[in-house]
Amino acid sequence: MLGDDAQRHAFVTAVRGNVLWPHDVEALIDMVTQQEVAVADDASAQIAEAGPDYFDNARRLYTDDFKGWTRALGLATGRKGARLFMPLRSALTGETHGPELAPLVQLMGAERAFVRLEYARRLASGR
């Protein structure tokens, strides 16, 4: 699940503001540890609006430096603010709301992020 003490501490720090009940934690753990996530309807709409090119760019430009990645993605797509971050959050977490995205992406790692971005690209292209 969440391997070492440092990962568990990073997880708790990232999600503590989004947990009201113990069962809330399960969905958040899945969000960072599972290969795929279920995509909510509102998140699916965000993905479709962004289009497949957005997710091609997100994969191509991916780096472990979240700020650098999103800056480069914004420049490549001409998006900023919610138009930049909402499709990314939707693709990576399956939700349009939740904990801060940067620490979640760090916890999920590049492999999971790539799988989710590719899935979003396919959703956005109607496949």
C-alpha positions as CSV (number, residue, x, y, z in Angstrom):
1,M,0.0,0.0,0.0
2,L,1.9,3.0,1.3
3,G,5.4,1.5,1.7
4,D,7.6,3.2,4.2
5,D,7.1,5.7,7.1
6,A,8.0,8.7,4.9
7,Q,5.3,7.7,2.4
8,R,2.7,7.3,5.1
9,H,3.6,10.6,6.6
10,A,3.4,12.3,3.2
11,F,0.0,10.7,2.6
12,V,-1.4,11.8,6.0
13,T,-0.1,15.3,5.4
14,A,-1.6,15.5,1.9
15,V,-5.1,14.2,2.8
16,R,-5.7,15.2,6.4
17,G,-8.0,18.1,5.5
18,N,-10.2,15.8,3.4
19,V,-10.9,13.1,5.9
20,L,-14.0,13.3,8.2
21,W,-14.5,9.6,8.8
22,P,-12.2,6.6,8.9
23,H,-13.8,5.1,5.8
24,D,-12.9,8.4,3.8
25,V,-9.3,7.2,4.0
26,E,-9.9,4.1,1.9
27,A,-10.8,6.0,-1.3
28,L,-7.8,8.3,-0.8
29,I,-5.4,5.4,-0.4
30,D,-6.8,3.8,-3.6
31,M,-6.4,7.2,-5.3
32,V,-2.6,7.0,-4.8
33,T,-2.0,3.3,-4.8
34,Q,-4.2,1.7,-7.4
35,Q,-3.2,1.5,-11.1
36,E,-6.6,2.8,-12.2
37,V,-9.3,5.0,-10.6
38,A,-13.0,5.2,-11.3
39,V,-13.8,8.5,-13.1
40,A,-16.8,10.4,-11.8
41,D,-19.2,11.9,-14.3
42,D,-18.2,15.5,-13.7
43,A,-14.5,14.5,-14.0
44,S,-15.3,12.6,-17.3
45,A,-16.9,15.8,-18.6
46,Q,-13.7,17.8,-17.8
47,I,-11.6,15.1,-19.6
48,A,-13.8,15.2,-22.7
49,E,-13.7,19.0,-22.8
50,A,-9.9,19.0,-22.6
51,G,-9.6,16.7,-25.6
52,P,-7.0,14.0,-26.3
53,D,-4.2,16.5,-27.3
54,Y,-4.2,17.9,-23.8
55,F,-3.4,14.4,-22.4
56,D,-0.8,13.7,-25.1
57,N,1.0,16.9,-24.0
58,A,0.6,16.0,-20.3
59,R,2.3,12.6,-20.9
60,R,5.0,14.0,-23.2
61,L,5.9,16.9,-20.8
62,Y,5.7,14.9,-17.5
63,T,8.4,15.5,-15.0
64,D,8.6,14.8,-11.2
65,D,8.7,18.6,-10.8
66,F,5.0,19.3,-10.5
67,K,5.2,23.1,-10.9
68,G,7.6,22.7,-13.9
69,W,5.3,20.1,-15.4
70,T,2.1,22.1,-15.1
71,R,3.9,25.3,-16.3
72,A,5.1,23.5,-19.4
73,L,1.7,22.0,-19.9
74,G,0.1,25.4,-19.6
75,L,2.4,26.8,-22.2
76,A,1.9,23.9,-24.6
77,T,-1.9,24.0,-24.3
78,G,-2.6,27.7,-23.8
79,R,-4.5,26.8,-20.6
80,K,-4.2,28.3,-17.2
81,G,-6.1,28.2,-13.9
82,A,-9.0,25.8,-13.7
83,R,-8.8,25.1,-17.4
84,L,-5.3,23.8,-16.9
85,F,-5.7,22.0,-13.5
86,M,-9.2,20.5,-13.6
87,P,-8.7,18.1,-16.5
88,L,-5.4,17.0,-14.9
89,R,-7.0,16.5,-11.5
90,S,-9.9,14.6,-13.2
91,A,-7.6,12.3,-15.1
92,L,-5.2,11.6,-12.2
93,T,-7.7,11.2,-9.4
94,G,-11.0,10.6,-11.1
95,E,-12.5,13.5,-9.2
96,T,-12.9,17.3,-9.7
97,H,-12.2,18.0,-6.0
98,G,-10.0,16.7,-3.3
99,P,-6.6,17.1,-1.7
100,E,-3.9,19.3,-3.2
101,L,-2.9,17.6,-6.5
102,A,0.9,18.0,-6.3
103,P,1.5,15.7,-3.3
104,L,-0.9,13.1,-4.6
105,V,1.0,13.0,-7.9
106,Q,4.2,12.5,-6.0
107,L,2.7,9.7,-4.0
108,M,1.1,7.9,-7.0
109,G,4.3,8.1,-9.0
110,A,5.0,8.4,-12.8
111,E,3.9,4.9,-13.7
112,R,0.4,5.3,-12.3
113,A,0.2,8.9,-13.6
114,F,1.0,7.7,-17.2
115,V,-1.6,4.9,-17.0
116,R,-4.2,7.4,-15.9
117,L,-3.3,10.0,-18.5
118,E,-3.4,7.5,-21.2
119,Y,-6.9,6.3,-20.0
120,A,-8.0,10.0,-20.0
121,R,-6.6,10.5,-23.6
122,R,-8.7,7.5,-24.7
123,L,-11.8,8.8,-22.9
124,A,-11.3,12.2,-24.5
125,S,-11.0,10.7,-27.9
126,G,-14.2,8.7,-27.4
127,R,-12.6,5.3,-27.2
